[in-house]
Amino acid sequence: MIERIETPGAPLPAGHYAQATVWNDLIFVSGQLPINPVTKEKITGPINEQTRQVLANMQAILEAAGSDLHHVLKTTVYIADISLWDQVNAVYAGFFGDHRPARAVVPTNELHYGFLIEIEAVAVRKSAAKS
């Protein structure tokens, strides 16, 4: 059975999708945008602020699903301007520390609401991981 994850620790979906779904301990996190889940504020400032908010949203969803950043298998990072990559990568590395999930970086022309970044992820539940 597919389990749907929903937590107030991340922005609730505005469309027909789940924050994440789980199948056999695999967690599929929908693309996260830089929206503060408490204030509903769209973070449109510098890329480092947007990246921090996106990763905080993803972290909250992972925790609600019984996982964390250290159990992420792969991310896909959509970025509106590839020249911002060094700043994104610095924040990303700070969140993940020594853990290095597989990753794809996709430069795009435009993201929803004019955001500069969106990140989706695939992770495994901590209880299923063989460390």
C-alpha positions in Angstrom: 0.0 0.0 0.0 1.2 3.5 -0.8 1.4 5.8 2.2 0.9 9.5 1.9 3.0 11.8 4.1 1.7 15.1 5.3 3.3 17.3 7.9 2.7 21.0 9.0 6.5 21.3 9.1 6.5 21.9 5.4 4.2 23.7 3.1 1.0 21.8 2.4 0.4 21.0 -1.3 -1.4 23.6 -3.3 -2.2 21.1 -6.0 -3.1 17.5 -6.5 0.0 15.9 -5.0 1.4 14.7 -1.7 4.4 16.1 0.2 5.8 12.6 -0.1 4.7 9.1 -0.7 6.2 5.9 0.7 6.4 2.5 -0.9 8.3 -0.4 0.8 10.4 2.0 3.0 11.3 4.1 0.0 10.3 7.8 0.4 9.6 10.0 -2.6 9.6 13.6 -1.6 7.9 16.0 -4.0 9.7 19.0 -5.3 10.0 21.5 -2.5 9.9 25.3 -3.0 11.2 28.0 -0.7 7.9 28.6 1.2 7.9 29.1 5.0 5.3 26.5 6.3 4.4 28.6 9.3 3.9 32.0 7.8 3.2 30.8 4.2 5.7 33.5 3.1 7.3 32.9 -0.3 11.1 33.3 0.3 12.2 35.3 -2.8 15.5 36.6 -1.4 19.0 35.5 -2.1 19.6 31.9 -3.4 21.2 30.8 -0.1 18.0 31.7 1.8 15.8 30.0 -0.7 18.0 26.9 -0.6 18.0 26.7 3.2 14.2 26.9 3.3 13.8 24.2 0.6 16.1 21.9 2.5 14.4 22.6 5.8 11.1 21.7 4.2 12.5 18.5 2.8 14.0 17.7 6.2 10.7 18.1 7.9 9.0 15.8 5.4 11.7 13.2 5.8 11.4 13.2 9.6 7.6 12.9 9.3 8.2 9.8 7.1 10.7 8.2 9.6 13.8 9.3 7.9 16.4 12.1 7.7 18.9 13.8 5.4 21.4 11.1 6.1 19.1 8.5 4.5 18.6 10.4 1.2 19.5 8.2 -1.7 19.1 10.8 -4.5 18.1 14.4 -5.1 17.2 16.4 -8.2 18.0 20.1 -7.9 16.2 22.4 -10.3 17.9 25.8 -10.5 16.8 28.9 -12.5 20.3 30.2 -13.0 23.3 27.9 -13.1 25.6 30.7 -12.2 24.1 30.4 -8.7 25.3 26.8 -8.4 28.3 27.5 -6.1 26.1 29.2 -3.5 23.5 26.4 -3.7 26.2 23.7 -3.4 27.6 25.4 -0.3 24.3 25.4 1.5 23.5 21.9 0.3 26.8 20.6 1.6 26.2 22.2 4.9 22.9 20.4 5.3 24.1 17.0 4.2 27.6 17.1 5.9 29.6 14.0 5.1 26.6 12.2 3.5 26.7 12.5 -0.3 23.5 11.3 -2.0 23.4 10.8 -5.7 22.3 14.1 -7.4 21.3 15.6 -10.6 21.3 19.4 -11.3 18.9 20.6 -13.9 19.2 24.2 -15.1 15.8 25.7 -16.0 14.6 28.9 -17.4 11.9 29.5 -14.9 10.4 28.0 -11.8 6.9 28.4 -10.2 6.3 31.8 -8.6 9.7 33.0 -9.9 11.6 31.0 -7.4 15.3 30.2 -8.1 15.3 26.6 -6.8 13.3 23.5 -6.3 14.6 20.1 -4.9 13.0 16.7 -4.9 14.4 13.6 -3.2 14.2 9.8 -2.8 15.2 8.4 0.6 14.8 5.3 2.7 13.3 5.0 6.1 15.9 4.8 8.9 14.4 1.5 10.2 15.0 -0.1 6.8 18.6 1.1 6.3 21.5 -1.2 6.8 24.2 1.0 8.2 
